[in-house]
Amino acid sequence: MTFTAKAAAAQVRLALNAREVFRARAQTRAILFAEGIFDLHEAVDVLQADAEAIGLVDEIGQDALQAIMSQAFGSVRWRF
C-alpha cells in the first residue's frame, strides 16, 4: 500500500469513527431530551454546530447527518 493509499484508508477510518461518535452523541442527547433535561432545540442545535465544526457535514452531507439525528430522536419515547 502506498503512502497516499494509507492516508486515504486512515481518512476513511476517521470519518467512520467521527460518524459513530456523532451517532452515539445523538442517541445520548435524545435520551436527555426525552428525560426533560434538554429541550429539542437545545439538544439538536448543539449536535448540528459540533458536526459543522469538525467537518462532519462536509464529509457525509447534511441529509445523512439529519438522518442520524432523526433516527436517534425517533427512537426515544417523549414525555409530552
Secondary structure as a PSIPRED ss2 file (coil, helix, strand):
# PSIPRED VFORMAT (PSIPRED V4.0)

   1 M C   1.000  0.000  0.000
   2 T C   1.000  0.000  0.000
   3 F H   0.000  1.000  0.000
   4 T H   0.000  1.000  0.000
   5 A H   0.000  1.000  0.000
   6 K H   0.000  1.000  0.000
   7 A H   0.000  1.000  0.000
   8 A H   0.000  1.000  0.000
   9 A H   0.000  1.000  0.000
  10 A H   0.000  1.000  0.000
  11 Q H   0.000  1.000  0.000
  12 V H   0.000  1.000  0.000
  13 R H   0.000  1.000  0.000
  14 L H   0.000  1.000  0.000
  15 A H   0.000  1.000  0.000
  16 L H   0.000  1.000  0.000
  17 N H   0.000  1.000  0.000
  18 A H   0.000  1.000  0.000
  19 R H   0.000  1.000  0.000
  20 E H   0.000  1.000  0.000
  21 V H   0.000  1.000  0.000
  22 F H   0.000  1.000  0.000
  23 R H   0.000  1.000  0.000
  24 A H   0.000  1.000  0.000
  25 R H   0.000  1.000  0.000
  26 A H   0.000  1.000  0.000
  27 Q H   0.000  1.000  0.000
  28 T H   0.000  1.000  0.000
  29 R H   0.000  1.000  0.000
  30 A H   0.000  1.000  0.000
  31 I H   0.000  1.000  0.000
  32 L H   0.000  1.000  0.000
  33 F H   0.000  1.000  0.000
  34 A H   0.000  1.000  0.000
  35 E C   1.000  0.000  0.000
  36 G C   1.000  0.000  0.000
  37 I C   1.000  0.000  0.000
  38 F C   1.000  0.000  0.000
  39 D C   1.000  0.000  0.000
  40 L H   0.000  1.000  0.000
  41 H H   0.000  1.000  0.000
  42 E H   0.000  1.000  0.000
  43 A H   0.000  1.000  0.000
  44 V H   0.000  1.000  0.000
  45 D H   0.000  1.000  0.000
  46 V H   0.000  1.000  0.000
  47 L H   0.000  1.000  0.000
  48 Q H   0.000  1.000  0.000
  49 A H   0.000  1.000  0.000
  50 D H   0.000  1.000  0.000
  51 A H   0.000  1.000  0.000
  52 E H   0.000  1.000  0.000
  53 A H   0.000  1.000  0.000
  54 I C   1.000  0.000  0.000
  55 G C   1.000  0.000  0.000
  56 L H   0.000  1.000  0.000
  57 V H   0.000  1.000  0.000
  58 D H   0.000  1.000  0.000
  59 E H   0.000  1.000  0.000
  60 I H   0.000  1.000  0.000
  61 G C   1.000  0.000  0.000
  62 Q H   0.000  1.000  0.000
  63 D H   0.000  1.000  0.000
  64 A H   0.000  1.000  0.000
  65 L H   0.000  1.000  0.000
  66 Q H   0.000  1.000  0.000
  67 A H   0.000  1.000  0.000
  68 I H   0.000  1.000  0.000
  69 M H   0.000  1.000  0.000
  70 S H   0.000  1.000  0.000
  71 Q H   0.000  1.000  0.000
  72 A H   0.000  1.000  0.000
  73 F H   0.000  1.000  0.000
  74 G H   0.000  1.000  0.000
  75 S C   1.000  0.000  0.000
  76 V C   1.000  0.000  0.000
  77 R C   1.000  0.000  0.000
  78 W C   1.000  0.000  0.000
  79 R C   1.000  0.000  0.000
  80 F C   1.000  0.000  0.000
